[in-house]
Amino acid sequence: MARPRPLTPAPPAHFAAAEDLCAAIDSWLAWLAGERRLSPHTVAAYGRDLALFVDFLAGHLGGPPSLAALAGLSLADFRAFLARRAAIPVKRSSLARELSVVRGFFRFLQRRGPSTNSGFANSALLALRSPRLPQAVPKPLSVDEALGALATVDALTRNAWEGKRDVAILTLLYGCGLRIAEALGLKRGEAPLPETLIVRGKGGKERLVPVLPAVRAAVADYLAACPWPLAPEGPLFVGARGGPQSARQVQRRMAELRPLLGLPATATPHALRHSFATHLLSAGGDLRAIQELLGHESLSTTQRYTAVDAARLLAVYDAAHPRAKALRRDE
C-alpha cells in the first residue's frame, strides 16, 4: 500500500490573534494533520494562508481578532480582505486558495470546533463569491512522446541500476496514473507488485489500480539490479546513496529529457499521469472509471480531460477532413 513519505514540516505560521482564536487554530491544524492526514508541508501552507487573513483582521479591526470577532465579520470585511490582497497584487489563483482556506477554517469552527465554540456561525462568508479562475486544461504528452521518455530515461544515468529505477518510476506514472508522491511512497514489501495495487492518495484515500505486466516487469528489473539492501518497510525506490528517492530528482530527470527528445516545458513527471488519463479516454475509456483510477474526488476534475480529447479531435479534423481543407483554401 502506497503511503505518503515523511516530510519535514515548514516553519509554523505566526498568528496575531486572541488566545481563544489561537487555540482554535491549533485544533484545526492538528485536525488537518491527524484526521485529514495532510502532509506537514500542506498543513504549514494552510497555516500561512490563514495567517494572512488573521494579520489583515488585526489591522482592519484595530487589534488581535478573537472568535467572537470572526463570528461578527460582515460581507464587507471579507471583501476588504480580498481587495487588500488583490492590490498587492496577488494572482487570482492565490486569492482563490486563500479564501478556500478561510472557508475551510470557518467550517471547522462551525462543525468541529471546541465544545466552548459549538455555537459559532458566520453567514456572510457563504454569500462571498470566490474569484473566477480560467479552467486549467491538462497538458499530456503524445503516446510517442510518453513512450520515448520511458525508452530513453535510462541513458541519462551513470549506473545501469539507476537507469532501471528511473524507468520503473516513470512507467508507474504513465502505466498506472500514479502521482509522483504515490509512486515514491511505495514500500519494498509491496514488490513484486500484484496485478491490482492499493494506492493511498491525497487525504489518505485509498483506491485500487490495475498494474500492467510491463509495469510489474520494470519494477522487477529495477529490484534485480539495485545494489542496496532494501528493508520491507523501507522505500521501494532509493537514490544513489541508498536513501529515499526524492521527487526533485525525478523532476530533474524529466527536465534532462525535454531537450533530448524535443519535449515541451510542460513535460513533467505529472504530465505522465495526465497522459495516462488522456490516452485512456482517447481509447474509449469510461470517464467514471478514469476518475476512480486517478483518485479524483469530483468527476468535474476528471472532465478536464475531455477538453484535451476534444482539442485532439478538432486537430485531426482540421488536418484531414476534406471540408476543413476546402475552408482553408477559401481563406
C-alpha positions in Angstrom: 0.0 0.0 0.0 1.4 3.4 -1.0 1.9 5.7 1.9 3.0 9.4 1.9 6.7 9.8 2.5 7.6 11.6 5.8 8.3 15.3 5.2 9.9 17.9 7.3 7.3 20.5 8.1 7.8 24.1 7.2 8.1 26.7 10.0 4.7 27.3 11.6 2.9 30.5 10.8 2.6 33.3 13.4 -0.9 34.4 14.3 -1.6 37.9 15.7 -4.8 36.7 17.3 -6.5 36.5 20.7 -5.9 33.5 22.9 -9.2 31.7 22.1 -8.6 32.1 18.3 -5.1 30.8 18.6 -6.3 27.7 20.4 -9.0 27.1 17.8 -6.3 27.4 15.0 -4.1 24.9 16.8 -7.0 22.5 17.0 -7.7 23.0 13.3 -4.1 22.4 12.3 -4.0 19.2 14.4 -7.2 18.0 12.7 -5.7 18.6 9.3 -2.7 16.6 10.2 -4.4 13.9 12.2 -7.8 13.2 10.7 -7.4 14.7 7.2 -3.8 13.2 7.1 -2.4 16.1 5.1 1.3 16.3 4.7 3.3 18.6 7.1 4.1 20.9 4.2 0.4 21.2 3.2 -0.6 21.9 6.8 2.1 24.6 7.1 0.9 26.1 3.8 -2.7 26.2 5.1 -1.5 27.9 8.3 0.4 30.6 6.3 -2.7 31.3 4.2 -4.8 31.6 7.3 -2.2 33.8 9.0 -2.5 36.3 6.1 -6.2 36.6 6.9 -5.7 36.9 10.6 -3.0 39.5 10.2 -5.3 41.5 7.9 -8.0 41.4 10.5 -5.6 42.6 13.2 -5.1 45.8 11.2 -8.6 46.0 9.9 -10.3 45.7 13.3 -7.6 47.5 15.3 -6.4 44.7 17.4 -5.9 40.9 17.6 -9.1 39.2 16.4 -11.0 36.7 18.6 -13.5 34.0 17.8 -16.3 36.5 18.6 -14.8 38.9 16.1 -14.7 36.3 13.4 -18.3 35.4 14.0 -19.3 39.0 13.6 -17.5 39.7 10.3 -19.6 41.1 7.6 -19.5 40.6 3.8 -17.8 44.0 3.5 -15.0 42.7 5.8 -14.3 39.7 3.6 -14.4 41.8 0.5 -11.9 44.2 2.1 -9.5 41.3 2.7 -9.8 40.3 -1.0 -9.3 43.9 -2.1 -6.2 44.3 0.0 -4.7 41.1 -1.3 -5.6 42.0 -4.9 -3.9 45.4 -4.6 -0.5 43.9 -3.8 -1.2 42.3 -6.5 -1.8 38.6 -5.8 -2.7 36.2 -8.5 -6.4 35.1 -8.7 -5.4 31.5 -8.1 -3.7 32.5 -4.9 -6.7 34.6 -3.8 -9.0 31.7 -4.5 -6.7 29.3 -2.5 -6.5 31.8 0.5 -10.3 32.2 0.5 -10.7 28.4 0.3 -8.5 28.0 3.4 -10.5 30.7 5.3 -13.8 28.9 4.3 -12.4 25.6 5.5 -11.4 27.1 8.9 -14.8 28.6 9.3 -16.5 25.3 8.5 -14.2 23.6 11.1 -15.3 26.1 13.7 -18.9 25.6 12.9 -18.9 21.8 12.8 -15.9 20.5 14.7 -14.7 23.3 16.9 -14.1 23.1 20.6 -17.2 22.4 22.7 -17.0 26.0 24.0 -17.4 27.2 20.5 -20.3 25.0 19.4 -22.4 28.0 18.5 -20.0 29.6 16.1 -21.6 30.7 12.8 -21.0 33.3 10.1 -23.4 33.5 7.2 -21.6 36.4 5.5 -18.9 34.1 4.2 -21.5 32.0 2.4 -22.5 35.0 0.3 -19.0 35.7 -0.9 -18.1 34.6 -4.3 -14.7 33.1 -5.0 -12.5 34.8 -7.7 -13.3 33.2 -11.1 -10.4 31.2 -12.5 -9.8 30.0 -16.0 -10.3 26.3 -16.3 -6.9 24.7 -16.4 -6.6 22.1 -19.1 -4.1 19.2 -18.5 -1.1 19.1 -20.9 -0.4 15.5 -21.6 2.3 14.1 -23.8 1.5 12.2 -27.0 1.8 8.4 -27.0 5.1 8.6 -28.9 6.5 11.2 -26.5 5.5 9.3 -23.4 6.9 6.0 -24.7 10.0 7.9 -25.9 10.6 9.2 -22.4 10.3 5.7 -20.9 12.7 4.3 -23.6 15.3 7.0 -23.2 15.5 7.9 -19.5 17.9 5.1 -18.6 20.5 6.6 -20.9 20.9 9.6 -18.6 22.2 7.8 -15.5 25.8 6.9 -14.6 24.9 3.5 -13.3 22.7 0.9 -15.0 20.6 0.2 -11.9 19.7 3.9 -11.5 18.5 3.8 -15.1 16.3 0.9 -14.4 15.0 2.6 -11.3 14.0 5.7 -13.4 12.4 3.6 -16.0 10.3 1.8 -13.3 9.2 5.1 -11.7 8.2 6.7 -15.0 6.5 3.5 -16.0 4.4 3.6 -12.8 3.4 7.2 -13.5 2.4 6.5 -17.1 1.2 2.9 -16.8 -0.8 3.3 -13.6 -1.5 7.1 -13.4 0.1 7.5 -10.0 1.1 10.8 -8.6 4.9 11.1 -8.1 4.4 11.0 -4.3 2.3 7.9 -4.6 5.0 6.1 -6.6 7.8 7.2 -4.3 5.7 6.2 -1.3 5.6 2.6 -2.2 7.4 0.2 0.2 9.8 -2.5 -0.7 7.5 -5.1 0.9 4.8 -4.3 -1.7 7.0 -5.7 -4.5 6.8 -7.8 -6.6 3.8 -5.7 -7.5 0.4 -7.5 -7.6 -2.0 -7.3 -10.6 -4.1 -4.8 -8.5 -2.3 -2.3 -6.2 -3.9 -0.5 -3.3 -2.8 3.1 -3.5 -3.2 5.7 -0.8 -3.5 9.1 -2.3 -4.4 12.6 -1.2 -6.1 12.8 2.2 -5.2 9.2 2.9 -7.9 8.0 0.5 -7.3 4.5 -0.9 -8.1 3.3 -4.4 -7.4 0.2 -6.5 -5.2 0.5 -9.5 -4.6 -2.3 -12.1 -0.9 -2.9 -12.7 0.1 -3.8 -16.2 2.6 -6.6 -16.8 5.0 -4.0 -18.3 4.9 -2.0 -15.1 5.5 -5.1 -12.9 8.4 -6.1 -15.2 10.0 -2.7 -15.0 9.9 -2.7 -11.1 11.2 -6.3 -11.0 14.0 -5.3 -13.4 15.0 -2.5 -11.1 14.9 -4.6 -7.9 17.1 -7.3 -9.5 19.7 -4.6 -10.3 19.5 -2.5 -7.2 22.7 -2.8 -5.1 21.3 -1.6 -1.8 19.6 -3.9 0.7 16.0 -2.7 1.0 14.1 -3.3 4.2 10.5 -4.5 3.7 9.1 -1.3 5.4 11.6 0.9 3.7 11.1 2.8 0.4 10.9 0.8 -2.8 12.8 3.4 -4.7 16.2 4.7 -3.4 18.7 7.2 -4.6 22.4 6.7 -5.5 23.4 6.5 -1.8 20.6 4.2 -0.7 18.4 6.9 0.8 14.8 7.5 -0.3 14.5 8.8 -3.9 13.2 12.3 -3.9 10.6 13.8 -6.2 13.0 16.6 -7.1 15.4 14.0 -8.5 12.6 12.6 -10.7 11.6 16.1 -11.8 15.2 16.8 -12.7 15.4 13.7 -14.8 12.4 14.8 -16.8 14.0 18.2 -17.3 17.0 16.5 -18.8 14.8 14.5 -21.2 13.0 17.6 -22.5 15.8 19.0 -24.7 17.0 15.5 -25.6 13.6 14.4 -27.0 12.3 17.9 -28.0 9.6 17.8 -25.4 7.7 20.9 -24.3 8.3 22.6 -21.0 5.1 21.1 -19.7 6.7 17.6 -19.9 7.0 16.9 -16.2 6.5 13.7 -14.2 2.9 14.8 -13.5 2.4 15.1 -17.3 2.8 11.4 -17.5 -0.2 11.0 -15.1 -2.1 13.4 -17.4 -1.0 11.3 -20.4 -2.3 8.1 -18.7 -5.8 9.6 -18.3 -5.9 11.3 -21.7 -4.8 8.2 -23.6 -7.3 6.0 -21.8 -10.1 8.5 -22.7 -8.9 8.6 -26.3 -9.1 4.8 -26.5 -12.7 4.8 -25.3 -12.2 4.6 -21.5 -15.2 5.4 -19.3 -14.9 8.8 -17.6 -16.1 7.4 -14.3 -13.6 4.5 -14.4 -10.8 7.0 -15.1 -12.0 9.1 -12.2 -11.6 6.0 -9.9 -8.2 5.2 -11.3 -6.9 8.7 -10.8 -8.4 9.0 -7.3 -10.3 12.2 -8.1 -12.9 13.1 -5.6 -15.0 15.1 -8.1 -15.9 14.0 -11.6 -15.5 17.6 -12.7 -11.8 17.3 -12.1 -11.6 14.3 -14.4 -13.8 16.0 -17.0 -10.9 18.4 -17.8 -9.5 15.5 -19.9 -12.5 15.7 -22.2 -11.3 19.2 -23.3 -7.9 17.7 -24.2 -9.5 14.9 -26.2 -11.9 17.4 -27.9 -8.9 19.6 -28.9 -7.2 16.5 -30.3 -10.2 15.5 -32.4 -10.5 19.1 -33.7 -6.9 19.0 -34.8 -7.4 15.7 -36.5 -10.5 17.1 -38.3 -8.6 20.2 -39.3 -5.7 18.2 -40.7 -7.7 15.5 -42.5 -11.3 16.3 -43.2 -12.0 17.4 -46.8 -14.3 20.2 -45.7 -11.7 21.6 -43.4 -9.2 21.6 -46.3 -11.7 23.4 -48.5 -12.3 26.1 -45.9 -8.5 26.7 -45.6 -8.3 27.1 -49.4 -11.2 29.7 -49.3 -9.5 31.8 -46.7 
